[in-house]
Amino acid sequence: MIFVFGTVCLDRLRRVPHLPEAGGYVEIENETVMLGGEAANTANALHQWGVSVTLAGNATGYSLESDLLRRVLEECGLPLEHLAPGDPNTALAAPVCDVYVTPDGDRTMFGSGFGRMGPGLALEAMPYVEGQWFTAEPNMGEPARNAARIAAEKGMKLYLMDYYRQDVEPIPPGSFWQCSTDWVGVRGNVQKNVRWVREWAERYRCFAILSDGPNGFVAGGFSESGDEVPVRHYPPFPAPVVVDTTGAGDTFRAGMLYGLDRKWALADCLRFASAAGCLKCQYLGATSRVPTVLDIQTHIRENLGVAAQYGAM
């Protein structure tokens, strides 16, 4: 069982030929509504790969959007047990993210309902299980940080994404940390990103991953057992086609957890995660389709030159 905590929402994906200039107009080519949110995206990928997951996060609210959110969660086969509607005075509607996707696969997002969201259940009531994996992102602010602290106190293994505020993050030694150059580091500058990851990993004694989109990622630091792992740059797997980058980082996180849960070597985890995140970009939205384990393994075999640069196979 892997416990995924964080954002669960609806994504309204709209294809547009380009983003309009200020005051301009662009026709929406088509619109699709599907499950979204960092936690839901990661949990959905793990579930599709046959992993048993617990999903908990923000309140689902009381609205037509809330009913639709619960329905798409059921359609994806994800558990609703720990996704309560929440306090009707503070959780009036499900969060919704409007995603505008251009032909180059880049997306621009607008959200509603995220600023007031809180957990659907009391943090103390969550199913923390010693020795199992807990993963979260901090979109709920302090409740998300407190959930990570409780999980660590309960003896869970932590994989934290986008917890990047210095000196306030609950990142225990031996944990895994992931973020992107959207938030920290310098996009396209490997040397500076290596330096940044090295300093961050030494601060928290964790294994740190800083992704940089089509430029690959930098990773290293310290393993679960405390052994030092050199910080270095890893090349990206080639994407057959880029339709939409929404959820690529969440799929990468799912790929890491898939390997870590099976006690794979770090190089194998990174290889699988990177190939998974790359293949996800072929599909519109984060949850419309998840690359299968066989898809990912085949993509690795078809790109042995890249795969070999990750380490021993």
Order of alpha helices (4+ residues) and beta strands (2+ residues): beta-beta-beta-alpha-beta-alpha-beta-beta-beta-alpha-beta-beta-alpha-beta-beta-beta-alpha-alpha-alpha-alpha
